Amino acid sequence: MDPRALPRRLADLPDAEIAALRAAFVRAGFDERSLASCEAIAPRQLDAVRVPAVLHELSTRGDDGSRLLAVFAYGGEVATADLTAALGAEAFAVLVRVGALVVDGARTRAALRVLPYRGVWIASDEFHDDDPVMGPGMTTDELANSLSFAGVTSLVDVGCGAGSLALVAKASGVAEVVGTDIDPRAIDYARFNGRLNRLECEWWVGDLGAPVAGRRFDAVVSQPAYVAQPEDLEGSTFLHGGARGDELAVRLLGQLDALLNPRGRAWVLFDTPDPGARQIADRVNAGLGTGRFDLCLVVTPGNSAADQSIGYASLRDGGLGRVYAETYAAYRRHFARLGVERVRHVLVHARGTTGRAAGFVVEPAGLAGFSGALLERLLDAVAWSGATDEELLAAAVRPNEAARLVHEQSLSASGDVRLWVRFERGAGVDQELSDTAALLVTCLRDHRPLRAAIAAWAEEVELDGAEAQAQVLMFVRQGLRSGLLVVG
Ligand SMILES: C[S@@+](CC[C@H](N)C(=O)[O-])C[C@H]1O[C@@H](n2cnc3c(N)ncnc32)[C@H](O)[C@@H]1O
């Protein structure tokens, strides 16, 4: 049996056999809650360190869900009799027949991965050297967190891999969902995963948006392959995006104009070797090639060249042996040639413009605080910064709800007091405020529309109306652009 054809055999299973498999997963309690408890063991360690600890923990539990997690999520072996009982005889036999389970006498292991992910199950390859298909990972999660499907009726997931994001979108109620990927094996997994989860999507093999050329969508989501490829290292389709890494992502940006409806939105996540926000913004704008988008760039520090090299070398050789050392050196030399000490990790959120084309860059410590709803509000806010005075005076301008006013007092003899706006979970860039600006922010919290907040503030600081209005309008425009203030 050709192991490379496993996803095709899975995708072509009859309905009844897929239903038996699904029923077995439900019955066994093979879900995210039990997965999360395993992921909490030795977090952030390399798999070589972490996985044996997780498998040990699972072996002490002895319930069906733990057995499925050991085999499907962590590549462990389980007693054949226990696994047959956990899956039921029918589902077990189906998986053995297609080569998804490998029975070695009394022990059985899986030849693929299956992860419970945001309410769906995603089957993908176990990591191997032969161009594997990727299931959901940490960066899939970052992108999923930043999405919002409100008002989205059609979506294309470009470079969908095993279909994780497309299926999450479909499960969230998006009516028309399409996944594309250049790797036919990825699309076979995606087809299987769609059927396993009873979610109907369209799946196409092809380069970026080419399979859906001529069609337009409300949303494009993509985490294309974006790792820099050393020239002396064989490439992986799921990983490498070009010599710099970001070439594929930038090429996709150039297709957004044709892929999106006039008010459509795109989320594209990638790494880039460019060191600063300015260069990144220039490259993104050049890639887009059009001013018809409001643009929010979330630029986070990303990994150091050394950490990046460790991470990708350990993928090739989980046992951290000779191949690991050679691969580490190849990445390290490549990053040195590129002059890269640290890659930047970038989330581009583009939205068909409201008419006043807007763009802004935030540089938080990480992506944790960036929900889709927050990105939308930030984009709206930036667009509002270009509104007329009259429009702004009538608008409900208020502080961003992720912002906190922090009163900081030195314990030195001077007892200095400073006021800051700090953002929860890195959802904005912290800034210091003067006393009067802090007072204005609280007036904006308590009074709407802006005209009313200005009147309240003018009284507090004893300024005449016209002077107060001029100062506040300037502060508000700047606050809208920096993410401190939002409208609505
Ligand atoms: C980092 S993986 C992301 C998979 C999935 N979207 C996720 O978030 O879990 C990148 C995917 O891009 C696909 N890919 C690479 N080059 C491509 C291309 N030129 N056109 C379409 N897909 C491509 C790979 O096969 C891989 O599935």
PDBQT file of the ligand as one rigid body, heavy atoms in Angstrom, charges set to zero:
ROOT
HETATM    1  C1  LIG A 501       1.857  26.916   6.703  1.00  0.00    +0.000 C 
HETATM    2  S1  LIG A 501       0.802  25.840   5.813  1.00  0.00    +0.000 S 
HETATM    3  C2  LIG A 501      -0.784  26.412   6.369  1.00  0.00    +0.000 C 
HETATM    4  C3  LIG A 501      -1.862  25.392   6.317  1.00  0.00    +0.000 C 
HETATM    5  C4  LIG A 501      -3.203  25.858   6.881  1.00  0.00    +0.000 C 
HETATM    6  N1  LIG A 501      -3.688  27.043   6.218  1.00  0.00    +0.000 N 
HETATM    7  C5  LIG A 501      -3.132  26.128   8.352  1.00  0.00    +0.000 C 
HETATM    8  O1  LIG A 501      -3.161  27.295   8.747  1.00  0.00    +0.000 OA
HETATM    9  O2  LIG A 501      -3.060  25.185   9.122  1.00  0.00    +0.000 OA
HETATM   10  C6  LIG A 501       0.965  26.520   4.193  1.00  0.00    +0.000 C 
HETATM   11  C7  LIG A 501       0.152  25.819   3.115  1.00  0.00    +0.000 C 
HETATM   12  O3  LIG A 501       0.369  26.530   1.886  1.00  0.00    +0.000 OA
HETATM   13  C8  LIG A 501       0.406  25.573   0.831  1.00  0.00    +0.000 C 
HETATM   14  N2  LIG A 501       1.102  26.154  -0.326  1.00  0.00    +0.000 N 
HETATM   15  C9  LIG A 501       2.433  26.305  -0.537  1.00  0.00    +0.000 A 
HETATM   16  N3  LIG A 501       2.650  26.886  -1.742  1.00  0.00    +0.000 NA
HETATM   17  C10 LIG A 501       1.428  27.144  -2.283  1.00  0.00    +0.000 A 
HETATM   18  C11 LIG A 501       0.998  27.742  -3.489  1.00  0.00    +0.000 A 
HETATM   19  N4  LIG A 501       1.871  28.220  -4.394  1.00  0.00    +0.000 N 
HETATM   20  N5  LIG A 501      -0.331  27.827  -3.717  1.00  0.00    +0.000 NA
HETATM   21  C12 LIG A 501      -1.229  27.342  -2.816  1.00  0.00    +0.000 A 
HETATM   22  N6  LIG A 501      -0.867  26.766  -1.661  1.00  0.00    +0.000 NA
HETATM   23  C13 LIG A 501       0.439  26.675  -1.382  1.00  0.00    +0.000 A 
HETATM   24  C14 LIG A 501       1.116  24.387   1.437  1.00  0.00    +0.000 C 
HETATM   25  O4  LIG A 501       0.877  23.208   0.711  1.00  0.00    +0.000 OA
HETATM   26  C15 LIG A 501       0.537  24.391   2.851  1.00  0.00    +0.000 C 
HETATM   27  O5  LIG A 501      -0.591  23.569   2.931  1.00  0.00    +0.000 OA
ENDROOT
TORSDOF 0
